Amino acid sequence: MTVNEGEPLRLYRKALRYAESDPEVFLGTARRAAESILLDIAMREAVGSKPTLESLLTVLTSKNLVPPKVVLAVRTIQNYGNYGSHAQDGSVEEISAEDVRPCLNALTQLAVWYGQTSRSLAEEAVRHELSDHRRSTGTTRLADSTLIVVKAVLLGCGLEKALARRNHRVVSLQLPWSDNLVRDVSARLLDAAVYNEQRILRLLETDEAVQDQVVPVGRVGYSMGGRNFYLLAARGGRWGGMTAQEFLADPAGAQIAVPKHSDMFDNLLSALSTDEAGLADMGISVLDVPHHLGLELFHLNRDVLAVGGQNLRIHAREDDAYFELLNSDMLPAPTQARLRSAAANVLIANRAWLEELDLHPGELRRELMRSFHECGSDDEMFERLVRDLVAHASFPPETLPDSRERLVRHVLFESYRWGRP
């Protein structure tokens, strides 16, 4: 982690707030955000440079750390920033929101690239640390998560207590929700993790290392009760006046933002009853975005459609500017059944770890599920879980505390029927 952690995206979101209301301030903030992004990349890669936009871009480009398309985006932001500084001294006419739109598009392109790059670098750093450090006796490496559905399982199933009774201490490691969790368990960088069942089964069929070393312990619930698919649209965009039936009949020209290497992308394919090649045949293009990007996706293009997590979904429900063009409930019954099956999450463990603890997968699952169901039925335990999730799960930065609690309670009810609707 760098000292600059979080600052680039804070400045990016701050810039977005000024794009319409004060374009001149937007241009200055956009330049600061671009500079902060490049500075963070330089610090992560241990590249020396003066902390100026020009110097950072020159050094990072010379080391092939910034792709050409991103260089072009940064140059666009830089030029507009220079133009904005002249506007502030009165040497050019007033700048409108429409004037700065190319800069806004360039900034969002830079932020998308940075989100993908920074997550990749952070993930690589964790794995490097895991591989370099010898395992301490009596420790269990568990993949932690800030996803509400998964974090609730990890907090509610009592794994730490179960392992403490066996003289093991849990070391929680924050890693992204991706197929790499399964591979990390197979390589024993991790001992246990919760991940999507269908993605696990696919790896068990195709990866020999996974087949040999990864044991599915058992299902631990369904994300949003199996109704976790949605396609988010902006009311002011191209799809604002369209129904689900009209979209399904003619989706040509749609650009859908979704993390491609995730079960979210699988859900999209399932909902449209196609494969990736079929999307192209339907005239649909995919914008591969990192998980954490929120409603700012629509600042890049009001016509974009988004498939995201439940945090984005609930945040959008509190803003009348967005609506669900398509969701699980609007699809045929067989498709709904496929999506429900695809929403199952499973606890997996490393085979050698289970043998060391003399644990049978079925025995471990029964023990954890007893604790999990007890948490849902005990009011005091449930309220403590809600407080823990509000404090430790991930939310859009602008989400207020009351909204965070509503989101947590909604996800817990939809996923596990805990609490009240």
TIGU-839233 format. One record per residue: residue in three letters; x, y, z of N, C-alpha, C in turn. Coordinates in steps of 0.02 Angstrom, whole numbers, plus 50000, padded with zeros to 5 digits. Each point is the difference from the previous one (the first is absolute). Example, Ala and Ser with C-alpha at 12.3 -4.5 7.8 and 13.67 -1.06 7.14 Angstrom:
BEGIN
ALA506604971650390499555005950000500455006050000 SER499825005349964500425005950003499615005550037 
***
This chain:
BEGIN
MET500424994050000499585006050000500445006250000 THR499815005149963500385006249998499675005350042 VAL500385005450014499725005550038499465003649962 ASN499984998749935499525003549957499344996249993 GLU499944994350037499434995649992499345003750006 GLY499564999449951499345003050003499955007149976 GLU500545003749999499985007049981499825001049926 PRO500274996149953499835001149930499264999449986 LEU499674994950026499294999249986499585005150038 ARG500255002350057499655005450036499995006349956 LEU500585001649971500045005949957499584999149936 TYR499994993849974499604998649941499275001450013 ARG499754997350055499295001050017499865007450015 LYS500485003350030499915007250014499945003849934 ALA500424998249951499975003349935499324999049967 LEU499724994050006499364998649969499455004650027 ARG500055001750063499485004250031500005007049969 TYR500585002149974500055006849972499915000349924 ALA499954994149967499985000049926499425004049973 GLU499434999850033499415003749978499955006850033 SER500135000150066499875006150039500535005449993 ASP500644998149991500545004949995500564997049957 PRO499935000349934500494996849955500725002350010 GLU500095006450018500695002350010500334996550059 VAL499634999250054500264996450058500114992649982 PHE499554997349960500074993149978500674998949965 LEU500195004549955500624999149962500604999850046 GLY500015004450049500575000050047500014993650042 THR499414997850023499974994050041500164993849959 ALA499795000049937500154994449956500764999249991 ARG500345005649991500734999649993500324997450064 ARG499765002350058500274997550063499874992550008 ALA499414997749978499854992950005500464995949955 ALA500135002449939500454996549955500704999750029 GLU500225005550028500675000250031500044995150058 SER499474999650041499994995550057500014992749979 ILE499654998549946499994993149974500704998049977 LEU500335004249961500674998449976500504999650057 LEU499925004350050500454999850058499934993450037 ASP499384997650008499894993850036500314994149962 ILE499925000049933500314994749960500765000250007 ALA500295006049999500735000850007500244997450067 MET499615001550053500214997750067499944992550006 ARG499474997149973499924992750002500574996449963 GLU500215003049944500524996949959500705002350019 ALA500045004150053500655002650024500385003649945 VAL499645004349964500305003949946500105007250025 GLY500625002449993500155006850022499795005249949 SER499695005550024499805005349955499815006150040 LYS500055005949970499725005950031499234999350002 PRO499675002450052499284999050006499585004849958 THR500185000549936499615004249954499714995549946 LEU499465002249970499674995949950500464998449942 GLU500365005049974500444999049943500564995250016 SER500335000950057500564995750019499774992850012 LEU499444999250035499744993350014499834996449936 LEU499655003549955499794996849938500614998149958 THR500505004349998500614998649961500364993850026 VAL500094999650066500374994450029499604993549994 LEU499375000150016499594993949997499934997549928 THR499945004649953499954998049930500654996849976 SER500565002750021500654997349978500114992950026 LYS499674998250056500064993350028499414995549981 ASN499605002449952499434996149974499494998250055 LEU499925004550048499534998950054499325003249986 VAL499965004049947499375003249981499884998549926 PRO499444996849982499874998349930499855006249958 PRO500104999749934499915005849956499315003450006 LYS499474996050005499335003050006499945004150063 VAL500314997750054499975003750063500435006349996 VAL500564999649966500425006049989499595005349965 LEU499634998049949499585004749963499485003250047 ALA499704995950044499515002650047500315005150047 VAL500604998450025500345004650046500185006549964 ARG500244999649938500165006049962499375004349990 THR499444996849989499375003749992499845003850065 ILE500074996650056499875003250065500495005750012 GLN500634998849983500525005050010499855006349959 ASN499824999149936499855005749957499395003850024 TYR499494996550020499415003450026500145003550066 GLY500434997050041500205003350062500355006549987 ASN500445000049949500355006249982499495005349976 TYR499524997749960499485004549975499595002950058 GLY499864995750050499615002350058500375005250041 SER500664999250005500395004950039500005006849967 HIS499985000149933499955006449964499315003150010 ALA499494995750004499325002650010499945003550067 GLN500364997450050499955003050066500335006950003 ASP500485001349955500305006750001499655004749951 GLY499444997749972499585004449959500235000749928 SER500474995749978500275000949932499594996249947 VAL499514995850021499564996649952499285000750024 GLU499544998749955499295000650017499784994550048 GLU499435000950030499754995450051499934992949970 ILE500174995050041499984993049979499354996950022 SER499684996249954499374996750016500124992650014 ALA499484996650027500054992950014500124996149935 GLU499695002249946500104996649936500715000649975 ASP500325005750014500695001149978500484994950031 VAL499864998050063500484995750035499854992549993 ARG499494998349960499814992949995500584995549976 PRO500415002149950500564995649981500484998750058 CYS500095005150043500444999150058499674995250050 LEU499345000550008499644995550045500064992849976 ASN499924998949935500074993349972500714997350009 ALA500505004349990500694997950008500154998350073 LEU499735003950046500124998750071499684993450021 THR499404998549976499684993750018500384994249970 GLN500265000749938500414994849970500624998850042 LEU500315005350024500594999350043499824996550066 ALA499435001850029499794997150064499854992649993 VAL499694997949944499864992949988500654996149996 TRP500485002749961500654996649993500354999750068 TYR499985005450038500345000150065499684994950047 GLY499334999649999499664995250043500234992949985 GLN500054998349936500224993349981500734998950020 THR500425005049988500714999450013500164999750075 SER499695004450039500155000450071499774993750036 ARG499414997349980499774993850030500484994349984 SER500244999849937500464994849979500665000450039 LEU500255006150009500625000950037499934998250074 ALA499435002050029499884998450071499934992550010 GLU499654996749954499914992850004500684996549993 GLU500405002349953500664997149990500445000850062 ALA499955005850033500405001250060499814995150056 VAL499354998750009499774995450052500274993049985 ARG499944997849937500234993349983500764999450007 HIS500365005349983500734999950008500184999350074 GLU499645003550042500124999550072499854993050026 LEU499454997149976499824993250021500534994949980 SER500245000549939500494995249976500685000850033 ASP500155006150023500655001450031500044998150073 HIS499424999950034500004998850071499844992650015 ARG500404997150044499874993150021499374999950042 ARG499624994749992499374999350037500154998750074 SER499685003850044500084998950072499614993850020 THR500274996350048499664994150025499345001950032 GLY499484996249984499355001250032499635006049973 THR500125001949937499645005649970499614997749939 THR499435003149988499594998749941499935006449961 ARG500184999849936499945005949957499314999949966 LEU499615005050016499315000449975499935006149955 ALA499684999149941499875005749956499435004250030 ASP500165006150017499505004650027499655003549942 SER499455003650014499635003449948499655006150030 THR499905005249957499595005650021499314999649967 LEU499864994649962499344998949972499524998050056 ILE499435003350005499554998850057499794992750005 VAL499804997049943499774993150001500544995350027 VAL500625000949978500544995650020500245001650071 LYS500085006550014500225002050067499524997650054 ALA499345000049985499514997650049500124992650017 VAL500164996049949500164993050011500624999350044 LEU500525003749982500634999550036499935002150073 LEU499595005150012499895002250069499514995650038 GLY499504997349964499464996550033500114992650011 CYS500454996949963500064992750004500444997650058 GLY500345004650034500404998150058500624996049984 LEU500305001349940500594996249981500585001050048 GLU500095006250022500565001450046499934996050065 LYS499394999750027499884996150061500104992649988 ALA499764997649942500074992949984500744998049995 LEU500405004449971500714998449993500395001150065 ALA499775004950039500325001250066499944993750043 ARG499434996549995499924993850038500494994749978 ARG500285001049940500494995349974500715003050000 ASN500085005150042500655003450010500275003149936 HIS499555002849959500205003649940499765007250004 ARG500435004549976499835007149998499885002049928 VAL499465003949987499835002049932500365006549982 VAL500345000049943500305006049971499595001849939 SER499645005750004499565002149945500395004349950 LEU499924998549936500375003549947499515002749949 GLN500035006649988499545003449955500214998849927 LEU499594996349963500144998749929499365000949960 PRO500065002049937499415001349958499614993649986 TRP499375000949985499544994649981500164998049928 SER500374994649991500194997849933500204992750002 ASP500104997049941500204993049995500674998750035 ASN500405005250009500654999150033499934997550071 LEU499435001250032499904997450068500054992349999 VAL499714996949950500024992749996500714997649987 ARG500345003449955500704998149986500455001150060 ASP499865005350039500405001250061499904994450051 VAL499384997450005499884994550046500364993749975 SER499994998949934500344994149973500755000350012 ALA500295006049996500735000950012500175000850074 ARG499505000050040500035000950073500305006750020 LEU499935005049958500105006850024499435001850048 LEU499434996949988499435000550046499814992950021 ASP499684999550058499744993550023499264999349986 ALA499635005650001499284999649990499745006649970 ALA499444999549965499705005949969499284998549984 VAL499605005349992499324999449975499995002949929 TYR499704996249953499985002449931499394997149965 ASN499865002549940499434998049961500064992749978 GLU499464996150010500024992849988500134998349927 GLN499675003349954500094998249930500705001449975 ARG500305005550023500695001449980500474994750029 ILE499864997750061500414994850031499954993549960 LEU499394998149983499904993849962500355000249933 ARG500005005949968500335000749936500764998850007 LEU500295002750054500714999150011500174992850020 LEU499554996850036500104993050019500014995549938 GLU499655002149948499974996049938500615001249956 THR500305005950005500515001949950500715000650028 ASP500085000550066500655001450029500214994150046 GLU500524996449980500204994150038500225001750071 ALA500355005550008500235002050067499405001350046 VAL499495003149972499395001250040499664993450017 GLN499964995449951499694993550012500344996350057 ASP500675000450003500394996150049499975003050070 GLN499955006650004500115003250065499395003650030 VAL499495001549960499445004050025499404995450015 VAL499735000850061499434996050022499405004750012 PRO499454999249964499405003950016499704997450066 VAL499985004350050499744998050065499234999950000 GLY499705004849964499275000149995499735007049988 ARG499375000349977499685006449987499905003950065 VAL500075006749994499895004350058499495005449984 GLY499584998849950499465004749985500015002449928 TYR499505004049982499925002749934500015007750004 SER500405003249958500015007349998499315002649982 MET499735004350042499345003049989499464994849987 GLY500064994250032499514994849993499944997449929 GLY500525001049959499994997849931499705005049952 ARG499835006050025499695005249958500485005949996 ASN500634998549984500515005350005500205003049933 PHE499644998349945500175002949936499585006349986 TYR500335005149973499645005949978500425003649947 LEU499665003949959500315004049948499785007250012 LEU500475004150025499845006850022500065005049942 ALA499535004649995500005005049947499865006950029 ALA500215005249964499855006950019499365002249965 ARG499555003150036499375002349970500125005149945 GLY500555003850006500145005149950500404997549941 GLY500144993549998500404997249946499584996849946 ARG500334996649955499674997049942499454995150019 TRP500084996450055499554994650018499465002450049 GLY499995006450014499555002650052499274998849989 GLY499765000049937499304999049986499834993049977 MET500454995250010499914993349972499804995150054 THR499584995149982499824994750045500484994149993 ALA499974995450048500424994049997499874996049937 GLN499364999449982499824996149941500285003249936 GLU499965006649996500275003549942500754999249995 PHE500345000350057500734999250000500194993049978 LEU499664994950028500174993149982499864998749927 ALA499505003349971499844999149930500525003149954 ASP500325005550023500495003449957500525003550043 PRO500514996250025500525003050042500585002949961 ALA499965000149934500575002249959500215007050019 GLY500665001050006500285006450018500125001050074 ALA499794995250040500095000650072500734999250019 GLN500235004350045500674999250030499894998450073 ILE500224994150022499864997750068500654999950040 ALA500015003650056500585000250044499934994450052 VAL500494995650002499984994350046500714997350009 PRO500194998050062500664996750009499984993349963 LYS500414999149949499954994249957500214993650035 HIS500515000350043500254993950032499654999150066 SER499344999049997499604999550060499354996449985 ASP499654997950053499354996949990499485005149976 MET500145006550008499545005149973499954999449924 PHE500564998849967500004999249928499644993649980 ASP500114994750039499644993749987499255001150005 ASN499785003950050499295001350008499715003749940 LEU500395004749973499785003749941499894995249941 LEU500484995549989499934995249946499404995550011 SER499904997950062499434995750016499345003649989 ALA499975006350022499385003849994499815001049927 LEU500505000849956499875001149929500024993549960 SER500104994450035500004993349968500494999849942 THR500625002150013500505000149946500694998750029 ASP500515000549958500694999850023500345006549978 GLU500665000550013500345006349985499975001749925 ALA500104995049958499965001249927499295002149981 GLY499504997150035499315001849986499845007250016 LEU500335002850051499905007150015500185004349940 ALA500574998449970500225003949941499504999249943 ASP499744994049991499504998949948499375004050012 MET499845001250064499415003950018500125007549996 GLY500635001949985500175007149996500145003150068 ILE500184995850049500155002450068500755000150010 SER500275005550025500715000450018500065000250076 VAL500564997650025500124999550072500565004650020 LEU499895003950052500515004350030500224996750065 ASP500614997250000500264996650059500215005150052 VAL499665000050057500135005050052500164996650066 PRO500385003350045500124997150066499375000150042 HIS499984995650051499404999350041499805006450036 HIS500495003950020499835005550047499725006249966 LEU500015000549934499715005949968499255000050008 GLY499725005950016499295000650014499635003949947 LEU499565004550022499585003749954500415004749956 GLU500645001150016500415004249957500104996949930 LEU499844993649994500014996949933499575004049951 PHE499455002850025499535003449956500245007049981 HIS500535002550034500305006349979500404999149936 LEU500254993949990500374998549938499524999949941 ASN499414997250012499514999349946499324998750030 ARG499545004749991499334999250028499634994149969 ASP500244997649942499674994649966500254993150022 VAL500514999850042500294993750021499504996350044 LEU500044993350001499624995850046500504996650047 ALA499804998750062500474997450049499744993750034 VAL500434995050005499884994150041500505000350057 GLY499765000850061500465000950056499784996150061 GLY500305001750057499834996850063499405003250033 GLN499844997550059499405002450035500105007050029 ASN500625002050014500125006850024499785005149948 LEU500224998849938499805004549945499254999949990 ARG499704994150004499284999249989499605004250050 ILE500164999550064499615003550051500145007549997 HIS500635001749986500175007149994499595003249943 ALA499924996449945499615002649944499265000650017 ARG499754995650042499295000350019499835006350041 GLU500515003050028499895006150039500055006349957 ASP500104999049935500075005649953499524998849942 ASP499515004349992499484999049949500275000649929 ALA500635001949993500295000749933500164993249968 TYR499944994650038500184993449975499434995050011 PHE499994994849959499494994750008500284993549973 GLU499694994450019500214993449977499624998449936 LEU500355000649945499704998549935499814992649996 LEU500414995850034499894992849999500234997250067 ASN499624995350028500234996450059499724993050000 SER500204996150050499824992950002499254998949994 ASP499605004150034499284999050002499665001049932 MET500345003549953499715001449935500154994549949 LEU500384994950020500234994949953499574993750004 PRO500004995849949499624993750001500214995550058 ALA499544995750022500134995750057500634995749993 PRO500134996949941500614996049993500645004350009 THR499975006249976500585004450008500095001950073 GLN499455001350035500045001550071500314994250039 ALA499824993949981500284994150033500754999649989 ARG500225001449938500725000049986500375005250042 LEU499705005950004500325005350038500034998350075 ARG499474996950026500014998150070500574995050013 SER500064995149956500544995150008500685003449998 ALA500065005049956500645003549992500165004550059 ALA499515001350044500125004550057500254996450062 ALA500064993349997500224996250058500735001350015 ASN500165000950064500695000950023500204994050042 VAL500644998249994500254993850032500635001650039 LEU500074996850058500635000150037500454994649972 ILE500615001949982500494995249975500604999950048 ALA500364994450001500584999350044500544996149965 ASN500615001150022500574996249975499994993050032 ARG500114994949958499964993150024500504998650056 ALA500615002449993500524998850051499815003350066 TRP499705005949995499785003650061499474996050038 LEU499524997249963499484995950033500324993950033 GLU500494997049966500324994050028500395001750063 GLU500355005850000500385002150059499545000950060 LEU499405002749988499535001250055499564993950013 ASP500104994649960499594994050007499265001749996 LEU499835004049949499315002449991499694997049937 HIS499414997250008499634997749942499585005949974 PRO499975001149934499635005849974499285000550025 GLY499654994350002499315000150024499955002050073 GLU500464997550041500015001850071500125007450009 LEU500475002849963500165007150005499395004249979 ARG499684998249944499435003949977499444999950051 ARG499844994250028499464999650050500145004550060 GLU500624999950022500195004150058499935007449985 LEU500235002149941499975007149981499285002249987 MET499604995749969499315001949985499575000550063 ARG500144995950050499645000750064500115007050029 SER500625002249999500165006750025499685005349957 PHE500014999049934499725004849953499255001050011 HIS499634994650006499285000450010499835002950069 GLU500414998550049499915002850067500075007649997 CYS500485002449960500105007249993499395003449971 GLY499674996749952499425003049969499384999950043 SER499974995450048499404999450042500075003550067 ASP500595002150018500135003550063500045007549987 ASP499525003950027499965007249986500645003650019 GLU500284998450056500615003550023500594998549953 MET500084993749982500544998249954499895003249932 PHE499375000149977499855002949935500165007549999 GLU499805003750051500145007250002500755001350004 ARG500364995750035500745000850003500304998949930 LEU499734995149964500234998749932499875006049955 VAL499405003050005499845005949960500505005650014 ARG500155001250063500485005350017500694998449971 ASP500214993750004500664998249972500025001149925 LEU499454998249966499995000849927499985007349980 VAL499635004150036499995007349986500705002850007 ALA500384997450048500685002650013500514997349950 HIS499914993849975500554996849964499854998149928 ALA499365000049979499864998449930500165006149956 SER499994999049935500175005549954499375003449975 PHE500035006649994499445004149977500265005549955 PRO499585002849957500215005949963500205005550050 PRO500545003849987500255004950049499485005150023 GLU499535001749955499505005150018499424997350040 THR499984993450013499434997050035500005002150073 LEU499445002650023499925002350069499914994050047 PRO500155000850065499944994450047499324996750000 ASP499455003949998499334997149999499894995749938 SER500265002449943499934996349937500404993550004 ARG500585000250032500404993950007499634994750040 GLU499695002250054499634995250041499414997249962 ARG499645004249962499444997549960500234994949949 LEU500575001449968500294995449951500174993350033 VAL500335000250057500194993850035499384996050017 ARG499505003250029499394996450020499634997149939 HIS499995003849946499674997649939500354993849973 VAL500665000349995500374994349972499944993950045 LEU500035000950066499934994450047499314996749994 PHE499485004249992499334997149994499924996349934 GLU500215003349944499914996849935500424993749993 SER500604999950030500454994349992499844994350048 TYR499865001850064499944994950052499355000250038 ARG499555004749981499365001050035500115001350074 TRP500535003950014500135002350068499705006950009 GLY499735001550058499725006650013499325000849966 ARG499845006149981499355001549969500105003249931 PRO499514999249954500075002949934499995007650002 
***
